[in-house]
């Protein structure tokens, strides 16, 4: 059973940058899609970005387009989320997840990491 673990969260001032990592413990098949989602207290998870594991095909939420970049390193079995020009409203717990559909919906993902906190001070 594959497991995902996020890292790289922390506290940063508005305008700063962070890079999150999502490392898989097992093999990510070519059909996999890896997504990043975030969740604020009392709110539902919302889509941030996704990438196909097998090729360069990415999708972003409008709220992060132009500021966040998702990438992958197959040799390290890791997907990254580079977050630049951070805003206070980016504060949330960030989760990575694996699914098989090119989807913005959390319900389409069946494996989740435990999450990492990102706090942006204004």
C-alpha positions in Angstrom: 0.0 0.0 0.0 1.5 3.3 -1.1 1.9 6.0 1.5 2.3 9.8 1.0 4.2 12.2 3.3 4.2 15.9 3.0 7.0 18.2 4.2 8.2 21.7 3.9 5.4 23.6 5.6 6.1 26.4 8.0 5.5 30.1 8.8 6.4 32.8 6.4 5.7 36.5 5.9 3.3 37.6 3.1 5.2 37.8 -0.2 7.5 35.0 0.8 8.0 31.5 -0.6 7.8 27.9 0.5 8.3 24.6 -1.3 6.3 21.7 -0.2 7.3 18.1 -1.0 5.1 15.0 -1.3 7.1 11.8 -1.2 5.6 8.4 -2.0 6.8 5.3 -0.2 5.8 3.0 -3.0 5.7 3.0 -6.8 3.5 5.6 -8.4 2.1 4.0 -11.6 2.1 5.9 -14.8 -1.6 6.4 -14.7 -1.4 8.2 -11.3 -2.4 11.8 -10.8 -1.0 13.6 -7.8 -2.9 16.6 -6.4 -2.4 19.2 -3.8 -5.3 20.3 -1.7 -5.6 22.7 1.2 -8.0 23.0 4.1 -8.7 25.8 6.5 -10.2 25.1 10.0 -13.9 24.3 9.7 -13.8 24.3 5.9 -13.8 21.6 3.2 -10.7 20.7 1.3 -10.1 22.8 -1.8 -8.1 22.0 -4.9 -4.8 23.7 -5.4 -2.9 22.0 -8.2 -2.4 18.6 -9.8 0.0 16.8 -12.1 0.0 13.6 -14.1 2.8 11.4 -12.9 3.8 10.1 -16.3 4.0 13.4 -18.2 3.9 17.2 -18.0 0.3 17.9 -17.6 -0.7 20.2 -14.8 -3.8 22.1 -13.6 -4.1 24.9 -11.1 -6.8 26.6 -9.1 -7.4 30.2 -10.3 -6.4 31.5 -6.9 -2.9 30.2 -7.2 -2.2 30.3 -10.9 0.9 32.3 -11.6 2.1 32.0 -8.1 2.3 28.2 -7.4 4.1 25.6 -9.5 3.7 21.9 -9.3 6.5 19.6 -10.5 7.7 16.1 -10.1 10.9 14.1 -9.7 10.4 10.5 -10.7 13.8 9.5 -9.4 12.9 10.7 -6.0 9.3 9.6 -6.2 8.4 13.1 -5.1 6.0 15.9 -6.2 6.7 19.5 -5.3 4.6 22.5 -4.8 6.6 25.7 -5.1 4.6 28.6 -3.6 5.7 32.1 -4.3 4.1 35.5 -3.5 2.3 33.9 -0.6 -0.7 35.7 0.8 -2.4 35.4 4.2 -5.3 33.6 2.6 -3.0 30.8 1.6 -2.8 29.8 5.2 -4.1 26.3 5.6 -3.1 22.7 6.0 -1.8 21.4 2.7 -2.4 17.8 1.7 -1.1 15.8 -1.2 -3.1 12.9 -2.6 -3.0 10.3 -5.3 -5.7 9.3 -7.7 -6.2 8.0 -11.2 -8.5 10.7 -12.5 -7.5 14.2 -13.7 -9.7 15.8 -11.2 -10.2 18.8 -8.9 -12.4 16.8 -6.6 -11.0 15.3 -3.4 -13.4 12.4 -3.6 -11.5 11.2 -6.7 -8.3 10.7 -4.7 -7.9 7.5 -2.7 -4.5 8.0 -0.9 -3.7 11.0 1.2 -0.8 12.3 3.2 -1.2 13.5 6.8 -0.8 17.2 5.8 1.6 20.0 6.5 0.7 23.4 8.0 1.4 26.6 6.1 1.0 29.9 7.9 1.4 33.2 6.1 1.6 36.3 8.3 0.3 39.5 6.8 
